[in-house]
């Protein structure tokens, strides 16, 4: 892939000097090594270079940056923790792209425990916000693998999901207000912490999940929740995959929706965990084809909660929906249960090359999706190993195919496009999504046209053109301008 | 106000014949009495007339209607149950406006209890959907006064709130997918029931709360929730208004967010309830300046829940945050508690003319807002009677001023604009909203420009112009074209 930058005009060179002045001496870099880091995403992918990294310290500076870039025909790549898995936060080679990194805007502006809100800069690291909430006896429930380095602005721009969606929803559900710098340089000041507000179009919704293509998020008002005091974790073995749905319904019904995680763990995946992490222990007598990891959380007293979990699992057992179960009796044991779940992705990576799709389907369609998709990918690569695990509670299955033991990675990866085509086709025909969590970025910017269809595509392009007529913000992401 | 319709051209007359054909004999009316009903909203306001009422039976028919209207330069007023309180669902006199009423599209298309979703036509009556959910042991939590006649399409178009927002959010939070007919006549087919989907802009968000100005909603996928089995209701007396916030925080913390309603009831309001409904009984020894009605719901066993409510109220009492409390011990008693709350609005209306604002503020700002706003409105009308009650749990206070006993309604209503100005100004300076629940409709279509400011206004106009360039859908609502 090209990593060259188009030559800049005199006007653009002058503009870049102006940009450096806007952010001051500690707010920019042209150091080649630093620029390379900020032009390379989490997956190591690099598509193009940037001549200038800016780290503004305020929404006002971002606004000035946008004005200068606009006048000079420069493009802007908004960047948070740069943990995109879809090439969403790095230059792609469409014009001269200035990276505007929000990391210096990392202040918690206000915490209001009566309103249960937290007003924060976009550059705050997710884990630091979890800690801030904890400090005032509240929960900020967004939880994801990259939480130690991703920034809340990026989480909002990509509508991040994670492990607690079954209970608390995606990032979109956690945002009450946004401050956004628009492509015309004006600041949309929407940092309202209101639970009810129907004064015209809900503009913040446009920017949530738009991956920086419509505006640069500089601040947000986030919802806080009561911090659960009792957390219960169980591992259950299923007689078959379809029973998982009955177990979930029962758990939700009997606990009033206190299910905070509902994760699927397959035999094949766990066998790889035990192979690569031999210290891991399995709490049931034997491995079954399908296991669930279930977490409940509440403010009930622990004994009462434990009794309820036992009662619901007993009922599931009597109904024949589970065949074995273990409930964690200590925090250490709960961590060990989660260690199995977290080991699944790592063990896959250690085992070899993986072709996977970030798909979701309606929950009721999960068993058929896995069965039918597996039949077709295994017809394609008979000795491939299906790995299907993850957030069953919200229909978000990490579905992939691991390289056959008898193939090299390179031999296997030749089939990547055809395997992905099968995965996406089955997800779509089940009424699902071809990008459940990671967004489209630059790697999937054909997806809207291919999978969502012309009506969706044309409407998205109309919105993009109305708000960012010069396609200045995050070029090459979400939509392909060539298609517009 | 004018109730005349501009004369139609020959092209338009021909188009109206075509429209009647699209919907067939049982799908239209030109009967003057029927047209008058559909041109008059819930408040009795009537601004203009319509020459034709259409009741399409499918999204396809709606699409054809839009195509015909577009070609002939006719405007469309989408209409559900016509229960708008803001002049949002009736013609306003901007061109020739055809009312497209969705009531014939009233089918539940699918219920998926594993996915916890319900796919419905836009014309389904809200209460019928509550019953459908109940039938499959689920909860559809949207609850509002007009639920027996309002339609879900209208609820979605106005992002309706109601009494359960503190627990379940507004209508926006209850929608997973939408089917929408666009101003170009195409159908946006987004009836996906997915909990995670990040394939480009979340287009449905544009239409939720846009009051029919961007698209005609014809179908929706709605979220279902576990049905609570234990419901506890309490009335508490407060030492002062500020303590209400402490009580709410404590209730949320100690029950893990199981507060489903948190309503404020003032002395003055309850005195009017007892005056106009003498059969009503008050469960505490005496009336205090401020009372709370609190409802908890869960799937716990009833005895356990009752103990928890007693424990949390005891703690509030020990902390000096409440001075008296009664917990309902039967469903009848719970209904009686709610009767007091529901009587507040009715008693106000029976007592005389009321000038009120549909405002919300951050919860932490509620006490100061009420105090400061009251000082100023009472300086204006010294013998006016402040009524401030309602959904404190989401900062949505029904704040109004009741006519002084010594004034006639007419004398009092002369002051309506200045009283409203005070209410809105105080709501805004507290970081609040001038339309919490009812939307802008045609009565508040200056509000975006006046209260939200130019950046918000211009962005809304850009979106409107991009999606509905001829301002064909629901003219005169949300935005004033003259301002654009």
Interface residues (C-beta under 8 A of the other chain):
Chain A: X112 X113 X114 X115 X116 X117 X137 X158 X159 X161 X165 X166 X169 X170 X172 X173 X182 X186 X187 X188 X189 X190 X192 X193 X194 X195 X196 X197 X198 X199 X200 X201 X202 X203 X205 X206 X208 X209 X210 X214 X225 X226 X227 X228 X229 X245 X248 X249 X252 X253 X254 X255 X256 X257 X258 X297 X298 X299 X300 X304 X308 X360 X361 X362 X363 X364 X365 X391 X394 X395 X396 X431 X432 X433 X434 X435 X436 X437 X438 X439 X440 X444 X447 X448 X451 X452 X453 X455 X456 X459 X460 X462 X463 X465 X466 X467 X478 X479
Chain B: X112 X113 X114 X115 X116 X117 X137 X158 X159 X161 X165 X166 X169 X170 X172 X173 X182 X186 X187 X188 X189 X190 X192 X193 X194 X195 X196 X197 X198 X199 X200 X201 X202 X203 X205 X206 X208 X209 X210 X214 X225 X226 X227 X228 X229 X245 X248 X249 X252 X253 X254 X255 X256 X257 X258 X297 X298 X299 X300 X304 X308 X360 X361 X362 X363 X364 X365 X391 X394 X395 X396 X431 X432 X433 X434 X435 X436 X437 X438 X439 X440 X444 X447 X448 X451 X452 X453 X455 X456 X459 X460 X462 X463 X465 X466 X467 X478 X479
